[in-house]
Amino acid sequence: MNIISLIIKREFIAKVRNKSFVVMTFLSPLLFVAIAVFIGYLSSMKAETKSIVIHDATGLFASDFLKENKNSSEFKFYNLSDFDVQALKDSITTERFSGLIVIPKTNNVNDLENKIEFISNNSPSISFIERTQNVIAKKITKLNLEEAKLDTLAIQKAQSKVNIHLVKASGEESLKGLNEIKIGIGGAFGYLIMMFIIIYGNMVMRSVIEEKTNRIIEIIISSVKPFQLMIGKIVGTSLAGILQFMIWAIIGLGLMFAASAFFGVNVGAGSNIPPVLAQSAQHDFSGVVQMGLREAWNLPIASIIIGFVVYFIGGYFLYSSFYAAIGAAVDNQTDSQQFLLPIIMPLILSVYIGFFTVVNDPHGSIAVIFSMIPLTSPIVMLMRIPFGVPWWQIAISVSLLFATFFLVVWFAAKIYRVGILMYGKKPSWKELYKWLKY
């Protein structure tokens, strides 16, 4: 045990003292914030206005399109129905205009449903096509109602818009899109686990390959068992990763407190938003942000952080065993590519299951099953925890995860023991299976 602790200490100090580790530990949060601000800036930029020409032979729809100019700055409609259609098509070819809507003359407006054309050099967006179709469909519907001698104004007044206010049983106003906030938080933690399993797992694999290539490993295993060396590398690198995450968590909580103070949010379980502010939150960006921050503070933050640490350790230990075994089996990183895909696929599957299943049904059968499977539970279960997960499910999931880790370590140690001294031979899956029998 003393030997393993020495290896752990050596690996931990080597990783922590690495310049890239120190730089990225403090630089990464700033990069995330900078990227978020940059994305927000890009989304706030106005797109270039596109000129759309209308050739309306019926004379019924052009005015409706011109009204759309008041609602959007992305498209500008022009009524050039008096010009020749071919001349307008030529203007599209020369890119004088972005597009041309051609509405032919018909005896019955209902015949226009499949006869209207949009001509452009580039394919239009789906939103533009749907918007154009809605303008024409509304006009045709109105004309049909008038032809049927129905009071269109009365029908318009009879239409209703419903806005449901979400209220908790305690009487507090809730926020629409709260599930999206929960899946966003859980998904962020799950994605971090996936990324750093890959990053630190590759770090373990590169460390083993480097020591094996430099023949340092032959000196090390003269006094250390291969199993002890493998465990020491995994645990030492894991501790360095946990230290990095703790620093990021402190910085992240600091930024959250700063945001709360900036928007005037009283954090804590008993914090409430004044009813007047809550009612006007849909029209007030500041109110929406305050309510969102309050809901974020009311989430099971302690369970999320503890679950993150536990699943990070278990998931990292499990996958790093595979990475260490691969590093021992190959002589360079190029040869390792054939073995990495089966390891990465469960991680990618976890992310897709989390975002496409957990968000819609966090307590459904698929979400529960994959939160129990050890290869996918570190990510899927973390996405479920913000929605509230029974303690017995977490206990079963964690138990299966660490039990699988010890089982995988036992098999990986056999590959590690044989492969660590194998040189000059590119291994295959069949070769690895033989090593398990030694």
Disulfide bonds with the S-S distance in Angstrom:
none
